[in-house]
């Protein structure tokens, strides 16, 4: 086997083992439904908001403990170019601005958005 072929085989094996080891990587509680997203709009419980795939205000109802909600955009399907929008609750004491990065739960409307640790954004 010549040096070029050996180099190609070793590179392929290295790439394969790297790809397989990253399959278990679970960023931001992904399996529990948490997705990193960006805030597009902030409003009150009765504010008209952008068209979204799901609006948690309807599930939480009028007795919800949250006064504010945000439209958050997140990627889905493993493609950063595929985006969906969702209205999620904002904790009452949280200072939040349009453009902030947050983590939202797309499987449980009872969970309000959370701040994303900016250090993890660099990963």
Residue pairs with C-beta under 8 A, 6 or more apart in sequence:
1 9
27 36
27 120
27 123
28 34
28 35
28 36
28 103
28 116
28 120
29 103
32 105
32 107
33 105
33 106
33 107
33 108
34 103
34 104
34 105
34 106
34 114
35 74
35 75
35 76
35 103
35 104
35 105
35 106
36 74
36 101
36 102
36 103
36 116
36 121
37 72
37 73
37 74
37 86
37 101
37 102
37 103
37 104
37 113
38 72
38 73
38 74
38 99
38 100
38 101
38 102
39 70
39 71
39 72
39 96
39 97
39 98
39 99
39 100
39 101
39 102
40 50
40 70
40 71
40 72
40 73
40 85
40 98
41 49
41 50
41 70
41 71
41 98
42 68
42 69
42 70
42 71
42 90
42 96
42 97
42 98
43 49
43 68
43 69
43 70
44 67
44 68
44 69
45 57
45 62
45 64
45 66
45 67
45 68
45 69
47 69
49 55
49 69
49 71
49 87
50 71
50 85
51 85
52 71
52 84
52 85
52 86
52 87
53 84
53 85
53 86
54 86
54 87
54 106
54 109
55 86
55 87
56 69
56 86
56 87
56 88
56 89
56 109
57 64
57 69
57 87
59 109
60 66
60 89
60 109
60 110
64 89
65 92
66 89
66 90
66 91
66 92
66 112
67 92
68 89
68 90
68 92
68 96
69 87
69 88
69 89
69 90
70 87
70 88
70 90
70 96
70 102
70 113
71 85
71 86
71 87
72 85
72 86
72 87
72 88
72 102
72 104
72 113
73 83
73 84
73 85
74 83
74 84
74 86
74 104
74 106
75 81
75 82
75 83
75 84
76 82
76 83
76 84
86 104
86 106
88 104
88 105
88 109
88 112
88 113
89 109
89 112
89 113
90 96
90 112
90 113
91 112
91 113
94 113
94 115
96 102
96 113
100 115
101 116
101 118
101 121
102 113
102 114
102 115
102 116
103 113
103 114
103 115
103 116
104 113
104 114
105 111
